[in-house]
Amino acid sequence: MTPALSAVRRHGELDLAAKLVLAAGALVAVYLIAAPLAMLLLTAVRGPADALPFEQGAQWTLEHFRAIYSDSVLYTRIIPDTLVFVLGSVALCFVIAFTLAWLVERTDLPWRDLWFSLILFPLLVPSVVLAIAWIFLLGPNAGWMNVWLRSLFGLEGTGPLNIFSMPGLLACQALASVPFVFLLLGATLRSMNPALEEASSTSGASPAATFLRVTVRVLLPGVLAPLILALLITLEQFDLPLIIGLPARINVFSYRIWYELTPSSGLPNYGGAAAVGLPFLVVAMLLLVVYNWLIRRAESFVTVTGKAYRQTRFPLGRWRIPALAFVVAYVMLAAVLPTLVLLWSALFGYAPPAIDSLGKMSLAAYGKLAGNRLFWLGLGNTLLVATLSALIVTTVGAVLAWIIVRTRFTGRRFLDFVSFMSVGIPSVITALAVMVLYLSMPVGIYGTVWILVVAYSYRLAVTTRISRAGLMQIHRELEEASSTSGARWLSTQRRILLPLLMPTLVSGFILLFITGVREFTMGLMLYGQDNVVLSVLLWRLFESGEAAASAALATIIIALVIPIVFIARRYLSPRGYAD
């Protein structure tokens, strides 16, 4: 190793600017995650219930844990409802996502590029948009599908379908989660070398036997990891349980935290909310550990080697029509019908479509939004928070990735752990922790848009992992050559590394921007008159009974994310994969 490269790799020989940049990135990362969690822990063991940890009169206590975990409701309602919700929705989601991923990645399904883009639709819009659309479709009283079914079969009363039930909640959560699992499974199926399957077929095994005895066993680690991650993501869900589950009296852990902070009477119970959140967080961390172990174990099942191969696509034959019907059914339920019902409700009112309604088209709902100050404030806040938080996390993640990959700093494994840990921190826990932290600190950002920027900026795992993968593909000799030529560290990063890493950083920024636009939980829990975002405003309009205005706002949000569908298609899937 040359002296120049040694200087790059040894932290102690970096110039002052490099030390300051790397130290700042590391400190920001630790602060964004560790400081709120530390305050959450303090809140759980300080009382009384309505006091912040450092308020006058606060003292050490375990009363919050006793009150929460001696309540029979926890064991008779909250834990059973949470288990049914998580396990049921993940099971249904996984079946749908695996079938879709298999059809798109491993068969000769027609129009695969189109289906890929449409399947991603629920991933890009706030879940509150989908929830409201599904309520318009499946509400037990006036839901379009129920009105049609009652008319078709001569039924009376309500129903027969009821979205405000456990089966309704499971179905909606599964449909909303499919795109995320679809992406993970699609990557696994796409990278699988078909040589083992071809050998099985050559030996005379039937397609079903090949699938069960070869494909499933090879894919098992790559399939179990997304399964665990899906359990983790579903465990933290708050928006659908709030909008669809609450009217059905379904009580899950995430909602119980919200209930402690917004009781029907009295002051917020910060200590009780923290006491609920800590075991919730421990379970999430355990799932994250299992996920990490499965990812490492998957290396023993490598199917992509140095030898070139061409992905084999199975002919669907007589199953082509059923396969297309399955894909179309999902796209209709998850993307097309929600969009159409919202657009119709915005233009024609909530009543189901009818010929005589065509003459009643009105843009009044959009006009009402245009004259609403909160709409323009929410639009600006949404774009500002999503952009700034994505920029902060992308920058900090890139710095952490450089420390982890390019240095021998003894704390780099800790930084890697901290960044990856953010995957396992539920949004509702983050919002609670940030709320308590900034209510206790004399910085004056609570209730402003800046607390949302800080709260949204905890998701370091994605950008750190993406940047780390990108850095590992760029040889150190480029930085060595720049250093040998006399360039300082900042100049090397700006002129050499940054242009090469830019596509990777852009992909991470897009994912984080999408996440920021669709975020609802943190926006609601940290809501104030000056920091409202579009997803929260949409829920407020719907809750106040303004169906046309909420539908109009939902269509505007959809219009904002449609271009992102095609941008995401470019960055989230290799070009030419469908050939």
C-alpha positions as CSV (number, residue, x, y, z in Angstrom):
1,M,0.0,0.0,0.0
2,T,1.4,3.4,-0.9
3,P,1.9,6.2,1.6
4,A,-0.8,8.3,0.0
5,L,-3.4,5.5,0.4
6,S,-2.3,4.8,3.9
7,A,-2.9,8.5,4.7
8,V,-6.4,8.2,3.3
9,R,-7.2,5.1,5.3
10,R,-5.7,6.1,8.6
11,H,-8.1,8.4,10.4
12,G,-5.3,10.2,12.3
13,E,-3.6,11.4,9.1
14,L,-6.7,13.0,7.6
15,D,-6.4,16.8,7.3
16,L,-8.4,19.1,9.6
17,A,-11.3,19.6,7.1
18,A,-11.7,15.9,6.7
19,K,-11.7,15.3,10.5
20,L,-14.3,18.1,11.0
21,V,-16.6,16.8,8.2
22,L,-16.4,13.1,9.4
23,A,-16.8,14.0,13.1
24,A,-19.8,16.2,12.3
25,G,-21.5,13.5,10.3
26,A,-20.9,10.9,13.0
27,L,-22.2,13.2,15.7
28,V,-25.3,14.2,13.8
29,A,-26.1,10.5,13.1
30,V,-25.7,9.5,16.7
31,Y,-27.7,12.6,17.9
32,L,-30.6,12.0,15.5
33,I,-31.2,8.5,16.8
34,A,-29.7,8.2,20.3
35,A,-30.8,11.5,21.8
36,P,-34.5,11.0,21.3
37,L,-34.3,7.3,22.5
38,A,-32.4,8.3,25.6
39,M,-35.1,10.9,26.4
40,L,-37.8,8.2,25.8
41,L,-36.2,6.0,28.3
42,L,-36.0,8.8,30.9
43,T,-39.6,9.6,30.3
44,A,-40.6,6.0,31.1
45,V,-39.0,6.1,34.5
46,R,-39.8,9.6,35.6
47,G,-43.2,10.8,37.0
48,P,-45.8,11.8,37.6
49,A,-47.6,10.8,34.4
50,D,-48.3,14.2,32.9
51,A,-44.8,15.6,33.7
52,L,-41.8,15.8,31.4
53,P,-38.5,14.2,32.7
54,F,-36.9,17.4,33.9
55,E,-39.9,19.4,35.0
56,Q,-40.0,20.6,38.6
57,G,-41.5,17.9,40.8
58,A,-40.6,15.0,38.5
59,Q,-39.1,12.0,40.3
60,W,-37.9,8.4,39.5
61,T,-40.6,5.9,39.4
62,L,-41.8,2.6,37.8
63,E,-45.4,3.5,38.2
64,H,-45.9,4.0,34.4
65,F,-44.9,0.4,33.8
66,R,-47.1,-0.9,36.6
67,A,-50.2,1.0,35.4
68,I,-49.8,0.0,31.8
69,Y,-48.8,-3.7,32.2
70,S,-51.3,-4.4,35.0
71,D,-54.2,-3.3,32.8
72,S,-56.1,-6.4,31.6
73,V,-57.0,-4.5,28.4
74,L,-53.4,-5.0,27.3
75,Y,-53.7,-8.8,27.4
76,T,-57.3,-9.2,26.3
77,R,-57.4,-6.7,23.5
78,I,-54.1,-4.9,22.5
79,I,-51.7,-7.9,22.3
80,P,-54.3,-10.2,20.6
81,D,-55.4,-7.5,18.1
82,T,-51.8,-6.6,17.3
83,L,-50.8,-10.2,16.7
84,V,-53.8,-10.9,14.5
85,F,-53.2,-7.6,12.6
86,V,-49.5,-8.2,12.0
87,L,-49.5,-11.9,11.3
88,G,-52.7,-11.9,9.2
89,S,-51.8,-8.9,7.0
90,V,-48.2,-10.0,6.5
91,A,-49.3,-13.6,5.5
92,L,-51.8,-12.2,2.9
93,C,-49.3,-9.6,1.7
94,F,-46.6,-12.2,1.2
95,V,-48.8,-14.5,-0.8
96,I,-49.8,-11.6,-3.1
97,A,-46.3,-10.1,-3.4
98,F,-44.5,-13.4,-4.1
99,T,-47.0,-14.3,-6.8
100,L,-46.7,-10.9,-8.4
101,A,-42.9,-10.9,-8.2
102,W,-42.7,-14.4,-9.7
103,L,-45.0,-13.5,-12.6
104,V,-43.1,-10.3,-13.3
105,E,-39.5,-11.6,-12.9
106,R,-39.6,-15.3,-13.9
107,T,-42.4,-15.7,-16.4
108,D,-43.3,-14.4,-19.9
109,L,-46.1,-12.3,-18.5
110,P,-47.0,-9.6,-21.1
111,W,-46.4,-5.9,-20.4
112,R,-44.1,-6.6,-17.4
113,D,-42.7,-3.0,-17.3
114,L,-46.2,-1.6,-17.1
115,W,-47.2,-3.9,-14.3
116,F,-44.0,-3.2,-12.4
117,S,-44.7,0.6,-12.4
118,L,-48.4,0.2,-11.5
119,I,-47.7,-2.3,-8.6
120,L,-45.4,0.4,-7.0
121,F,-48.3,2.9,-6.8
122,P,-49.4,2.2,-3.2
123,L,-45.7,2.6,-2.1
124,L,-45.7,6.2,-3.4
125,V,-48.9,7.7,-2.0
126,P,-49.7,8.2,1.7
127,S,-51.6,5.3,3.2
128,V,-54.2,7.8,4.4
129,V,-55.1,8.4,0.7
130,L,-55.6,4.7,0.1
131,A,-57.6,4.3,3.3
132,I,-60.0,7.1,2.4
133,A,-60.5,5.7,-1.1
134,W,-61.1,2.2,0.2
135,I,-63.7,3.6,2.7
136,F,-65.4,5.3,-0.2
137,L,-65.5,1.9,-2.0
138,L,-66.2,-0.5,0.9
139,G,-67.9,1.5,3.6
140,P,-70.8,-0.6,5.0
141,N,-73.5,2.0,4.5
142,A,-72.7,4.1,1.3
143,G,-69.6,2.4,-0.1
144,W,-69.9,2.1,-3.8
145,M,-69.3,-1.7,-4.0
146,N,-71.9,-2.3,-1.2
147,V,-74.4,-0.1,-3.0
148,W,-73.9,-2.0,-6.2
149,L,-74.0,-5.4,-4.5
150,R,-77.2,-4.6,-2.6
151,S,-78.8,-3.4,-5.8
152,L,-77.7,-6.4,-7.8
153,F,-78.8,-9.0,-5.3
154,G,-81.8,-7.2,-3.7
155,L,-80.2,-7.0,-0.3
156,E,-81.3,-4.7,2.5
157,G,-79.6,-3.0,5.4
158,T,-75.8,-2.4,5.4
159,G,-72.9,-4.3,3.9
160,P,-72.5,-7.1,2.8
161,L,-68.9,-5.9,2.8
162,N,-67.6,-4.0,5.8
163,I,-64.2,-2.4,5.7
164,F,-64.5,-1.5,9.4
165,S,-63.6,-5.0,10.6
166,M,-60.5,-7.1,11.2
167,P,-60.7,-8.8,7.8
168,G,-61.2,-5.4,6.2
169,L,-58.2,-3.9,8.0
170,L,-56.0,-7.0,7.1
171,A,-57.0,-6.8,3.5
172,C,-56.2,-3.0,3.3
173,Q,-52.9,-3.3,5.1
174,A,-51.9,-6.3,2.9
175,L,-52.7,-4.4,-0.3
176,A,-50.8,-1.3,0.9
177,S,-47.7,-3.4,1.9
178,V,-47.4,-5.5,-1.2
179,P,-45.2,-3.1,-3.2
180,F,-42.5,-3.0,-0.6
181,V,-42.3,-6.8,-0.3
182,F,-42.7,-7.1,-4.1
183,L,-39.5,-5.0,-4.6
184,L,-37.5,-7.1,-2.1
185,L,-38.7,-10.4,-3.5
186,G,-38.3,-9.2,-7.1
187,A,-34.6,-8.4,-6.4
188,T,-34.1,-11.9,-5.0
189,L,-35.9,-13.7,-7.9
190,R,-34.1,-11.5,-10.5
191,S,-30.6,-12.4,-9.2
192,M,-31.2,-16.2,-9.0
193,N,-29.1,-18.3,-11.4
194,P,-31.5,-20.6,-13.2
195,A,-28.8,-23.4,-13.7
196,L,-30.2,-25.5,-10.8
197,E,-33.7,-25.2,-12.1
198,E,-32.6,-26.2,-15.6
199,A,-30.7,-29.2,-14.2
200,S,-33.8,-30.3,-12.4
201,S,-36.0,-30.0,-15.5
202,T,-33.4,-31.8,-17.6
203,S,-33.5,-34.7,-15.1
204,G,-37.2,-35.1,-15.8
205,A,-38.7,-33.2,-12.8
206,S,-42.0,-31.5,-13.3
207,P,-42.3,-27.7,-13.0
208,A,-44.1,-28.1,-9.6
209,A,-41.4,-30.5,-8.3
210,T,-38.7,-28.2,-9.5
211,F,-40.3,-25.2,-7.8
212,L,-40.8,-27.0,-4.5
213,R,-37.5,-29.0,-4.3
214,V,-35.1,-26.5,-5.9
215,T,-36.4,-23.0,-6.3
216,V,-38.0,-22.7,-2.8
217,R,-35.0,-24.1,-1.0
218,V,-32.5,-21.9,-2.8
219,L,-34.7,-18.8,-2.3
220,L,-35.5,-19.5,1.3
221,P,-33.0,-17.2,3.0
222,G,-33.7,-14.4,0.5
223,V,-37.4,-14.9,1.1
224,L,-37.3,-15.1,4.9
225,A,-35.4,-11.8,5.2
226,P,-38.2,-9.8,3.5
227,L,-40.7,-11.7,5.5
228,I,-39.1,-10.5,8.8
229,L,-38.8,-7.0,7.5
230,A,-42.4,-7.0,6.5
231,L,-43.3,-8.1,10.1
232,L,-41.2,-5.2,11.4
233,I,-42.8,-2.6,9.1
234,T,-46.4,-3.9,9.8
235,L,-45.8,-3.8,13.5
236,E,-45.2,-0.1,13.4
237,Q,-48.2,0.8,11.3
238,F,-50.4,3.5,12.7
239,D,-52.4,5.2,9.9
240,L,-54.6,2.3,8.7
241,P,-55.3,1.0,12.3
242,L,-56.3,4.6,13.2
243,I,-58.5,5.3,10.2
244,I,-59.9,1.8,9.5
245,G,-59.3,-0.1,12.7
246,L,-60.4,2.4,15.3
247,P,-64.1,2.5,14.1
248,A,-64.0,-1.3,14.4
249,R,-62.7,-1.0,18.0
250,I,-59.4,-2.7,16.9
251,N,-56.7,-1.7,19.4
252,V,-53.0,-2.2,18.5
253,F,-49.8,-1.1,20.2
254,S,-49.2,1.9,18.0
255,Y,-52.6,3.3,18.6
256,R,-52.3,2.8,22.4
257,I,-49.3,5.2,22.3
258,W,-51.5,7.8,20.5
259,Y,-54.3,7.3,23.0
260,E,-51.9,8.0,26.0
261,L,-50.9,11.3,24.3
262,T,-54.4,12.3,23.3
263,P,-56.8,11.2,26.1
264,S,-60.4,12.1,25.9
265,S,-60.0,14.0,29.1
266,G,-57.1,15.2,31.1
267,L,-53.5,15.9,30.2
268,P,-51.2,13.8,28.0
269,N,-49.6,10.8,29.8
270,Y,-46.0,11.1,28.5
271,G,-44.7,8.5,30.9
272,G,-47.5,6.0,30.0
273,A,-46.8,6.4,26.3
274,A,-43.1,5.9,26.8
275,A,-43.8,2.8,28.9
276,V,-45.9,1.3,26.1
277,G,-43.3,2.3,23.5
278,L,-40.2,0.7,25.1
279,P,-41.2,-3.0,24.9
280,F,-42.7,-2.2,21.5
281,L,-39.2,-0.9,20.5
282,V,-37.5,-4.0,22.0
283,V,-39.7,-6.3,19.9
284,A,-38.8,-4.3,16.8
285,M,-35.1,-4.5,17.6
286,L,-35.3,-8.3,18.0
287,L,-37.0,-8.6,14.6
288,L,-34.2,-6.4,13.2
289,V,-31.5,-8.8,14.7
290,V,-33.2,-11.8,13.1
291,Y,-33.4,-9.9,9.8
292,N,-29.7,-9.1,9.9
293,W,-28.8,-12.7,10.8
294,L,-30.9,-14.0,7.8
295,I,-29.2,-11.6,5.5
296,R,-25.7,-12.8,6.6
297,R,-26.9,-16.4,6.3
298,A,-28.1,-15.8,2.8
299,E,-24.5,-15.6,1.6
300,S,-24.3,-19.4,2.0
301,F,-26.9,-19.6,-0.7
302,V,-25.2,-17.5,-3.4
303,T,-26.5,-18.3,-6.9
304,V,-24.8,-15.5,-8.8
305,T,-21.2,-16.3,-9.6
306,G,-18.6,-15.1,-12.1
307,K,-20.1,-17.1,-14.9
308,A,-22.5,-15.3,-17.2
309,Y,-26.1,-16.5,-17.4
310,R,-29.3,-15.4,-18.9
311,Q,-32.5,-15.4,-16.8
312,T,-34.9,-18.1,-17.8
313,R,-38.5,-17.1,-18.1
314,F,-41.1,-19.8,-17.7
315,P,-43.9,-19.9,-20.4
316,L,-47.3,-19.4,-18.8
317,G,-49.1,-21.2,-21.5
318,R,-52.7,-21.8,-20.5
319,W,-52.1,-20.0,-17.2
320,R,-51.5,-16.7,-19.0
321,I,-55.1,-15.4,-18.7
322,P,-55.4,-16.4,-15.0
323,A,-52.0,-14.8,-14.3
324,L,-53.1,-11.5,-16.1
325,A,-56.4,-11.6,-14.2
326,F,-54.5,-11.8,-10.9
327,V,-52.2,-8.9,-11.7
328,V,-55.1,-6.8,-13.0
329,A,-57.2,-7.6,-9.9
330,Y,-54.4,-6.3,-7.6
331,V,-53.7,-3.2,-9.7
332,M,-57.4,-2.4,-9.9
333,L,-57.9,-2.8,-6.1
334,A,-54.7,-1.0,-5.1
335,A,-54.3,1.7,-7.7
336,V,-56.9,2.2,-10.4
337,L,-60.2,2.0,-8.3
338,P,-58.8,4.2,-5.5
339,T,-57.8,6.8,-8.0
340,L,-61.1,6.7,-9.9
341,V,-63.3,6.8,-6.8
342,L,-61.3,9.8,-5.4
343,L,-61.4,11.7,-8.7
344,W,-65.2,11.0,-9.2
345,S,-65.9,12.1,-5.6
346,A,-64.0,15.3,-6.1
347,L,-65.8,16.2,-9.3
348,F,-69.3,14.7,-8.8
349,G,-69.7,14.1,-5.1
350,Y,-69.7,11.0,-3.0
351,A,-72.7,9.2,-4.7
352,P,-71.8,6.2,-6.9
353,P,-71.4,6.9,-10.7
354,A,-74.6,7.2,-12.7
355,I,-75.3,8.6,-16.2
356,D,-77.5,11.4,-14.8
357,S,-74.6,12.6,-12.6
358,L,-72.4,13.5,-15.5
359,G,-74.1,16.9,-15.8
360,K,-73.3,17.7,-12.2
361,M,-69.5,17.9,-12.6
362,S,-68.1,20.7,-10.5
363,L,-64.6,22.0,-9.6
364,A,-66.0,23.5,-6.4
365,A,-64.0,21.1,-4.2
366,Y,-60.7,22.2,-5.9
367,G,-61.7,25.8,-5.6
368,K,-62.4,25.4,-1.9
369,L,-58.9,23.9,-1.5
370,A,-57.3,26.7,-3.5
371,G,-58.9,29.2,-1.2
372,N,-57.8,27.4,2.0
373,R,-54.6,28.8,3.5
374,L,-53.9,25.4,5.2
375,F,-53.7,23.7,1.8
376,W,-50.9,26.0,0.5
377,L,-49.2,25.8,3.9
378,G,-49.4,22.0,3.9
379,L,-48.1,21.8,0.3
380,G,-45.1,24.0,1.0
381,N,-44.4,22.2,4.3
382,T,-44.7,18.8,2.7
383,L,-42.2,19.6,-0.1
384,L,-39.9,21.5,2.3
385,V,-39.8,18.7,5.0
386,A,-39.5,15.9,2.4
387,T,-36.7,17.7,0.5
388,L,-34.6,18.9,3.5
389,S,-34.9,15.6,5.5
390,A,-33.9,13.6,2.4
391,L,-31.0,15.9,1.8
392,I,-29.8,15.7,5.4
393,V,-30.1,11.9,5.6
394,T,-28.4,11.4,2.2
395,T,-25.5,13.6,3.2
396,V,-25.1,12.1,6.7
397,G,-25.5,8.6,5.2
398,A,-22.8,9.2,2.6
399,V,-20.4,10.5,5.3
400,L,-21.1,7.4,7.5
401,A,-20.6,5.1,4.5
402,W,-17.2,6.7,3.9
403,I,-16.1,6.2,7.5
404,I,-17.3,2.6,7.4
405,V,-15.7,1.7,4.1
406,R,-12.6,4.0,3.8
407,T,-11.3,4.3,7.4
408,R,-10.0,2.1,10.2
409,F,-11.8,4.2,12.8
410,T,-12.4,1.9,15.8
411,G,-16.0,3.2,16.2
412,R,-17.1,2.5,12.6
413,R,-18.9,-0.7,13.6
414,F,-20.9,1.2,16.2
415,L,-21.8,3.9,13.6
416,D,-22.9,1.1,11.2
417,F,-25.1,-0.4,13.9
418,V,-26.6,3.0,14.9
419,S,-27.5,3.7,11.3
420,F,-29.0,0.3,10.6
421,M,-30.9,0.4,13.9
422,S,-33.1,3.2,12.5
423,V,-34.9,0.6,10.4
424,G,-36.3,-1.0,13.5
425,I,-37.5,2.2,15.2
426,P,-41.2,2.6,14.5
427,S,-42.4,6.0,13.3
428,V,-44.8,6.3,16.3
429,I,-41.8,5.7,18.7
430,T,-39.7,8.3,16.9
431,A,-42.4,10.9,17.0
432,L,-43.0,10.3,20.7
433,A,-39.2,10.4,21.5
434,V,-38.7,13.6,19.4
435,M,-41.8,15.2,21.0
436,V,-40.6,14.6,24.6
437,L,-37.0,15.7,23.7
438,Y,-38.0,19.0,22.2
439,L,-40.6,19.8,24.8
440,S,-37.9,19.4,27.4
441,M,-35.2,21.5,25.5
442,P,-35.4,25.3,25.3
443,V,-34.8,25.4,21.6
444,G,-38.3,26.5,20.5
445,I,-38.8,24.3,17.5
446,Y,-41.8,22.2,18.8
447,G,-44.9,23.0,16.8
448,T,-42.8,24.3,13.8
449,V,-41.9,22.7,10.5
450,W,-38.3,22.2,11.8
451,I,-39.2,19.6,14.3
452,L,-40.6,17.6,11.4
453,V,-37.4,18.0,9.5
454,V,-35.5,16.6,12.5
455,A,-38.0,13.8,13.1
456,Y,-38.0,12.7,9.5
457,S,-34.2,12.6,9.4
458,Y,-33.7,9.5,11.5
459,R,-34.0,7.1,8.6
460,L,-30.3,6.6,8.1
461,A,-30.2,2.9,7.2
462,V,-31.3,3.1,3.6
463,T,-29.0,5.8,2.4
464,T,-26.0,4.5,4.5
465,R,-26.4,1.0,2.9
466,I,-26.9,2.4,-0.6
467,S,-23.9,4.7,-0.3
468,R,-21.8,1.9,1.2
469,A,-22.5,-0.3,-1.7
470,G,-21.7,2.5,-4.1
471,L,-18.4,3.3,-2.4
472,M,-17.3,-0.4,-2.5
473,Q,-17.6,-0.3,-6.3
474,I,-15.3,2.7,-6.6
475,H,-11.6,1.7,-6.2
476,R,-9.5,3.6,-3.7
477,E,-6.8,4.1,-6.3
478,L,-8.8,7.1,-7.6
479,E,-8.6,8.9,-4.3
480,E,-4.9,7.8,-4.0
481,A,-4.1,9.4,-7.3
482,S,-5.8,12.6,-6.3
483,S,-4.0,12.7,-3.0
484,T,-0.7,11.9,-4.7
485,S,-1.3,14.9,-7.0
486,G,-1.5,17.2,-4.0
487,A,-5.3,17.5,-3.7
488,R,-6.8,17.9,-0.3
489,W,-9.4,15.6,1.1
490,L,-12.4,17.9,0.4
491,S,-11.2,18.5,-3.2
492,T,-10.9,14.8,-3.8
493,Q,-14.4,14.1,-2.6
494,R,-15.9,16.9,-4.5
495,R,-14.1,16.4,-7.8
496,I,-13.5,12.7,-7.9
497,L,-15.8,10.7,-5.6
498,L,-19.0,12.8,-5.6
499,P,-19.5,12.7,-9.4
500,L,-19.0,8.9,-9.4
501,L,-21.3,8.4,-6.4
502,M,-24.0,10.8,-7.6
503,P,-26.3,8.2,-9.2
504,T,-26.3,6.2,-6.0
505,L,-27.0,9.3,-3.9
506,V,-29.8,10.4,-6.2
507,S,-31.5,7.0,-5.9
508,G,-31.3,7.2,-2.1
509,F,-32.6,10.8,-2.2
510,I,-35.6,9.8,-4.3
511,L,-36.5,6.9,-1.9
512,L,-36.2,9.3,1.1
513,F,-38.2,12.0,-0.6
514,I,-41.0,9.6,-1.4
515,T,-41.0,8.4,2.2
516,G,-41.2,12.0,3.4
517,V,-44.1,12.9,1.1
518,R,-46.1,9.9,2.2
519,E,-45.3,10.1,6.0
520,F,-48.4,10.5,8.1
521,T,-47.7,9.2,11.6
522,M,-45.0,11.7,12.6
523,G,-46.8,14.5,11.0
524,L,-49.9,13.8,13.0
525,M,-48.2,13.2,16.3
526,L,-46.1,16.4,16.0
527,Y,-49.0,18.4,14.4
528,G,-49.3,22.1,14.9
529,Q,-51.1,24.9,13.1
530,D,-47.9,26.0,11.5
531,N,-46.4,22.6,10.5
532,V,-49.4,20.9,8.9
533,V,-48.5,18.6,6.0
534,L,-50.8,17.3,3.2
535,S,-51.3,13.8,4.6
536,V,-52.5,15.2,8.0
537,L,-54.6,17.9,6.4
538,L,-56.3,15.2,4.3
539,W,-57.1,13.2,7.4
540,R,-58.5,16.3,9.1
541,L,-60.7,17.1,6.2
542,F,-62.0,13.5,6.1
543,E,-62.6,13.5,9.8
544,S,-64.6,16.7,9.6
545,G,-67.0,15.1,7.0
546,E,-65.7,17.1,4.0
547,A,-65.8,14.1,1.6
548,A,-65.4,16.1,-1.7
549,A,-62.6,18.3,-0.3
550,S,-60.7,15.3,1.1
551,A,-61.1,13.5,-2.3
552,A,-59.9,16.5,-4.2
553,L,-56.8,16.8,-2.0
554,A,-56.1,13.1,-2.4
555,T,-56.2,13.4,-6.2
556,I,-53.7,16.3,-5.9
557,I,-51.4,14.2,-3.8
558,I,-51.7,11.4,-6.4
559,A,-50.9,13.8,-9.2
560,L,-47.8,14.9,-7.3
561,V,-46.4,11.4,-7.1
562,I,-47.3,10.1,-10.5
563,P,-44.0,11.4,-12.1
564,I,-42.1,9.8,-9.2
565,V,-43.5,6.4,-10.3
566,F,-41.5,6.5,-13.5
567,I,-38.4,8.0,-11.9
568,A,-38.5,5.3,-9.2
569,R,-38.9,2.7,-12.0
570,R,-35.7,3.8,-13.5
571,Y,-33.7,3.8,-10.2
572,L,-35.3,0.8,-8.4
573,S,-34.9,-1.7,-11.2
574,P,-32.0,-2.4,-13.6
575,R,-32.8,-1.3,-17.2
576,G,-33.4,-4.1,-19.5
577,Y,-34.3,-6.6,-16.7
578,A,-37.5,-7.6,-18.5
579,D,-35.9,-8.4,-21.8
